[in-house]
């Protein structure tokens, strides 16, 4: 990043010395930054999706024999793909909705709790934990040989470790949901705390109470809906992030129910070369779902404005 910054500054300085360069310097920084961002991020992503699309259509790859839709028919006609999409959406919906609801509950009731003191520093620590570390933590905590199962055994709640629920590697994805919930909760707590500080939520609640609303009504019918509406785009993007996560479902998920990223990687790494085009097809299909949701999100924000 320092190299990019110095490179951009050098270009702006050079353009400032030519006729009309001052006009470029006024607006050129913004366009140059956007151009560099597009080249370094969007272009590699588009190239990767393009290669995957060509591979899924049989136009490139080891088994390429020309244009074909056989791989798309195989993927879209398989129950495993739609089960993976549904399971990914279920995990993302439960984990993100729980994190958002709890964050709204805490921030609306105590809007200044994370603005000062020890909590204002410790709330940032979970954001520094990588997904793999969180997955190993949940595994040690919630598996059949983990801390909770041993504690339940010593308390007499279960007769053996085998009687402990399948919270890890189970079909309901409890471990995956818990891991994503613990990673998302601090993020939304910080987000809503900052919104309350900069968006004047307290003044809005005070105005509602002045008009006759109770404290509870001002909190849950005014402040909470306003915070959620202003953060809706962020919630949807985090939802998509969880749907496409890989490390946590790989370590904490089961083989019977897989999230879409795990299904794609497993097909890509199998010894059967016929599964590789299907892996690229799954990736492109999921990318199309993500793009459709993002376009819908942008359209809804444009209609609001």
N, C-alpha and C positions, 0 to 999 in steps of 0.2 A: 503493500500500500504506500509506503514512503516513496518508492520508485515511481509509482503512478502519479502521485501528487507532484513530485518534482518535474516529471515529464510534462504534465499538464501546465504547470507554471512556466516552463521553458517555452512551450508553444504559444501561450498567451503573451509572453514577453516579446517573442519574435514577431507575432502579428501586430503588436502594438507599435512597432517601428515602421510598418509599411503604411501607405496611404489608405485611409479608411479602416486602419487596424484598431483605432480606439473604439469604433462602433462594434467591432467584433469582440473586443475585450469586455464590453458592457454585458453582452448576452452570450459570448462564446464560452464562458466558463461553465454555464449550465448545460449547453448542448454538448460540449466536449466531455463533461462528466457523464452525461447520459449515454453518449456514444461509446465511451470506454466501458461503462457498465454493461451495455448491450453486447459489446464484442466479447467481454470476458465471462459473461454469465449466460446470456440468452443464446448466443450463437452456438457454443458447445452443446447446450441442451437441445436446440433445434436440430443440430447435426446428429445427435444421438437418437432422437425420436425419428428422424428421417431414415437413418440406417435401419432401425428396428422395423419401420414400416416396410422398407424394401425387402428385408429378410422375411417378414410375415407374408408378403405377397409372392415370395419365391423368386425375386429378381436379383438376389445376391445370396451368398452363403455357400457352404460345402455341397448341399443337396439341391442347389438351384437348377431348375429345369425350365424356367420361364414363368410367366405370370400365372398365378393360381390363387383361388380363394379357398382351397381345401383346408388350410390351417385356420382360417377364420371360421369356417363352418365347424371344424372340430372343436374349437374353443368355445364359440357361442352356443354350440349344441351340447356342451358337456355340463353336467350338473355341478361338477367340482368348481368351475369358474364362478358360477352364480352364487354358490354357497360361500365361496371365499369373499366375494363382493359383499354379500349380506352380512357375513360374520365380521368383516372389517368395519362396515357401517355400524353394526351393533356395538362393537367395542368402542369406536370413536364416539358414538352418540351417548353411551352410558358414562364413559369416563369424562368427557368434556361437559356434558350437562350437569353432572354431579359437581365438578370443579367450579363451574360458573355459578351454580346455585349457592354453594357454600361460600364462595368468595363474595357474592352479592349480599348474602346474609350477614357476614362478618363486617364488611365495609359499611353497609347501610346502618348497622347498629352501632358500630364503633369506627367512624370515619377517620379518626386521628391515631388509631392504635399502631399503625406502621409508619408514622411520620417522625417519631422521635423515640429515643431509648434503644435498648438492646434489640428489640424486634425489628427496628428499621434496618439493622445490619444483618441479622440472622435470616431474614426472609429471602435474602439474595443467595444464600448458600445452596439451597436445593437446585437453583438454576445452573450452578456450576457442576452438577453431578452428571456425568455422561449416561446415556441410555443403557449401556452395557453394565455399568456399575449399579444402576437402579435395578436392573433385571436380576443381577446376582444377589442384591440385598433382599428383594422380594422372594427369591428362591430360598435363601437361608431363613427367611422369616415364616413363609407360608407353606412350604412343601411338607410332605408327610414326615420327613426327618428334620424339619426345621424347628425354630424356637417355639412357635405357637403350638405345634403338635406335642412337643415334649412337655410344655407347660400344662396343656390340657390333660395329658396322661398323668402327670404328677398330682393334679387337682382332682383326678377321678372322673373327669368329664367324658373320657373315652377309655375303653378297655384295652386298646392297643393302637399302635401307630397306624395300622391298616384301617381303623375305623375313622380316622381323621378325614374330613372332606377333601375332595380333589380340587383344591384351590389353585394348584400349579399343575400345568399340563392337563388340565381338565377341559371338558367340552364346552363349558360356559365361559371360559376365559377370565376367571376371577382374578388371577394373578396379573394378567395383562392389563386389565382394567384398573387394578389397584396401582400398578406401576405408573401408568399414564396419568392417573388421577393425582398422584403425589408429585408428578413433574409439572402438571398444568396448574395445580392450585396456587403455588407461589406466584406464578406468572400473572394470573388473573387477579390475585390480591394486590399486587403492585400496580397493575393496569387500572383497576377501579379506584385505588387510593389516589393515583395521580389524576384520574378523571374528576374525582370529588374535589380535589384541590384546585384544578384549573378550569373546571366547567361550572363552578358556582352552584354545586348541588345543595349546599347548606342554605344559600339564599333562596333557592327554589323550594326547599322544604319549609323554610320559614314563611314564605309567601303562601304556600298551601295551608299551613296552620293558621295564618292570619285570616284566610278565607273560610275557616271553620273546620278544617280537617284535623283529625287527631294525629298524634305522633306516629302511630302505627300506619294510618292511612297515608300520611305524607311520605313515609319510608317505602311502603310496598306498592303504592299506587302512583307515586310520582317519581321518587328518586330511583328505585330499582328498575322500572321500565325504561326510564331515560338513559340510565347507564347501559342497560343491555342493548338498547337500540343503537347507541353510539358505538358500541363495541361489537356489533353484529358481524361486520366484515372480518374482524380479527377472530371471532369465534368460528366462523366458517373456515377460514384459512387454517386454524389450528385443528379443526375437525379433519380437513384433508391431510394435514401432516400426520395425524394419528392413523388415519386409514392406510397411509403408505409406509408406516414405520416397519422396520425389519428386525432390529436387534432384540427388542423386547419380546415380540411374538415368537421369534426363533427359539429363544431360551425358555420361555414360559408357556408356550402354546403346545397343543397336542397335534398328533399326526392326523387325527380324524377330522379336525376342523382347523383349517389354516387361513391366515390372512393372505391377502392377494399378493403382497410382496414376497412372502415366504413361498407361496405356490410358484410364482414366476422364477425365483432363483433355484428352486429345487428342480424344475424342469430344465433350466439352463445348464445345471451342473450334472445332469444324469448322463450315463454312458450311451443312452439311446439318442442318436443324432436326430431322430425324427421328432423328439420333444423340444429341440432348440427353437425351431420356427414357432412353435406354440408358445414358448416362453416370451419371445419377442411380440407375438400377437397379444398376449395378456398385458404386456407392458404398454403397448400402443392403445389397447382398449381402455385401460385404466387412465392413461394420459388424456384420452378423449373425454372421459367422464370428468376428470379434474378441470379440463379446459371449459367444458360446458358449464360446470358449476361456477367457475370464476367469471365467465361471460355473463351468466345470470346475475351474479353478485354485482358486477359492474353496471349492468343494465338497471338493476333495482336502485343502486345508489344514484345513477343519473336521473331516474324518474323522480327520486325524492328531492333532488336539487332543482 
